[in-house]
């Protein structure tokens, strides 16, 4: 009897295998392909050698010198703290011996409020305040020119507080 049970088991197993095999091979009308997904390769990261403190300071100052405008409060010629930081970066560049021939023009500007004469005088005070900070940080007076444009050259032609804030400024213009 045990052979009979074994025979029946083999017949059932063979039938099941045959059914599974037939089910997978009858796809003549449609062929399903499984796309191969490739993992993205990780880019090779090359780490440059560490920079010296002098190189880091130069890069920071170069980045700061890209900005050339300092802003003022209404009816004021006092340079704000963030303006001082920017001017120190420009002074660092200008005071280097190899840049002794570089000249910067400091332009003072105002918003449209006030008389033209008052705004020209305020623009001059703003330009001189910027020049003073540059000189206190090692720039030679011969490297600095000052000019006031008063309200005549607005950065923003609007007539609201946002425009006026942009127009109350000192601008550094490098010559040459």
C-alpha positions, 0 to 999 in steps of 0.5 A: 500500500505504501507504494500505491500512496507513493505512486499517487503522490508522484502522479499529483506532483508531476501533474502540478509541475506540468500545469505550472509549466504550461501556464508560464509558456502560453504567452505567444500573443504578448511578451512581458519583459521585465525592465532592468533597473540599474542603480544610479552610480554614485558620483566620485567626490574629489575633496580638494586640499584644505585651504589656508586661513589666508585663502579663506579670508581672501575668498570671504573678502572677495565675496563681500566685495561683490556687494558695493552698496551700503544703505542709510536710515532716513535723514542720516549719514551714519553707516550701519553695522552691515555696511561697515562689514562690507566696507572693511572687505573693500578696505582690505582689498584697497589697502594691499600694496599691490592695489595702491593704484586702485581708485574708488569713487564713493557716490552718495545718494538720497531719496526724493524727500527734501530739497535738492540742495539739502539732498546734495549736502546729505549725499555728500555727508554719506559719501564722506562717511563711507570714505572715512570708514575706508580710510580708518581701515587702511585705505589711502585718501589718494585712492578715494574720490567722493561725489554726491548725486543727491536724489538725481540718480535713484536706484528705484523710481518708486514713491514709497518707503521701499523705494526710498530705502533703496535710494538712501545709499552709498555706492562704491565704483572702482575706476579703471 
